[in-house]
């Protein structure tokens, strides 16, 4: 019932000349913790490369759709228009932060090295006949051989579990970003604006043949929730280590670290598959924008009418009355939003139908969204992708 002792015994059986010296002066943590740090570093690199591929696909999508105006939402209520590409940059920005965090966590890992039972290196000093300098040199050489430029200068028997907590926190952040993306896409798919890829023979529902359920995004949300909750174990394990160490961390770490990385890997595989096959429906997007734009354009209409000599306060009241009437008609009868027609027909505004249409042009409502997409991608995303060119 001791995995390290079992491995040492097995190695001694096949390497009898080394048997007297195997594990001399070392602890189980010397084997397990140092090995875990090697695995954690490599695993973070694997996730970083997967995340870079997702970022590359999202960046291409944002560039392609930077000019496609759509309804923007606050509180899930129609607000100022944005563009599909600008909205994608919200997802990208989160992923950029996650990539930096994954990289920082990998680079920040400190090797345990040869520290002994309570971190004092006493057993190694004894092995070198009291020569503390040789014990320190061994510690440095083992860390360098493992490829770690940094080592812990202070430890108990184990490396501080703060390192696990920081790593799991990076995975938790990645999961939160992926979940935000997946939730947004599920909302957009409900509105029939943007959809995840759907196979030609894929079945959405056993009862309703017409359905195109967002199963990949739903699975992303499920995996993200698993990571978010499992990652909490890192902080709790660190918080409950007693003095130089206890063993209540062992079983928890084996589950929390391994399963969080596996789930994060699966999450990124799904994310890349979804982004690579995103389906956009511009006609639906334009129709929804056309339905909402008359209400959103009222401030521009008000300013244009005031320039023609109208009284701003009187015009505001006229718009309020016309907007409520148009809204009531939409709710009770359906059809198109005729607010702009009502305004053009009202002599108080002194605006022709063409002039009203000009101030309600969707391009006039997206601000610098297209320029923001290009500036953001050029300044923050392209350099990051260039640094990960081998992963793309």
C-alpha angles and dihedrals in degrees: 000000000000117000098196093049089049091053093047091050092049092049090048090055093058096035104041095166090058094044097093091055103037113120091356109169091357134114134215088259090059088062102032102038097044090047090049090054091053090050094045092052093050093043092053088052091053092052091046091056093048091048090051090057091051089049091051092053093046092049091053090049092050092051093048093051101034093116100041104110118215139167113281118214137213117178083003087288122120111272135159113333121256131175130262090240093050090051089051088055089062087062091043094052091057091049091049089056090048092051091052089048094050090050093047092050092051093047092044097055112118121208120238095215122172107337106138133215099327101013097264096109087228095142092052092047087053092050089055092051094255095313102140093181091062091049089053091047090052089052091052095046094050091051092048092047088054090053097248115137090190129052134180110264090191127039145138116229090301134040110267111278086224085087091060090047091053093048093049089047089058090051090048090053091050090050092051091052093048091048092051090052093048093048091049092050092049089054091048091048089052087055090046092235102113126008138189115245116282122198121238091243097028116131116220099186137007090218104033112046095190095061124113101192115192091239097160093052091045089053089049090055091048094051092044091054089051092052094045092054097038092050089064087074090073094064093042093049091050091047094053102047108121120222110302093358147308129208100235087095096064105077092036094052093048089057102034098046099041097042094044092054093045091049092047090051091051090046092056092046089055093044092053091048092051096046093045091057104034113153117211123196106202094178092059091044092051092046093053091047090050090053094053102031097080089063093042091049096057094097091055090046090051092053093046092050092047090054087058091058102271123144107253096214095047091046091050090056091047091052091047091055094044093046093052091049092050091047093050090050091051092051097045102035107017117211126110129336104257098182094115090051090052091051093048090050093051110090091205090077096050089210128132121225088254092052091049091049091050094056089046095055107135091225089065091061104051096071112197095338096126092045091046090055093054094043094048095047093047095046103039112011107040094053090049092050090048089055089054097041092128090062097051 
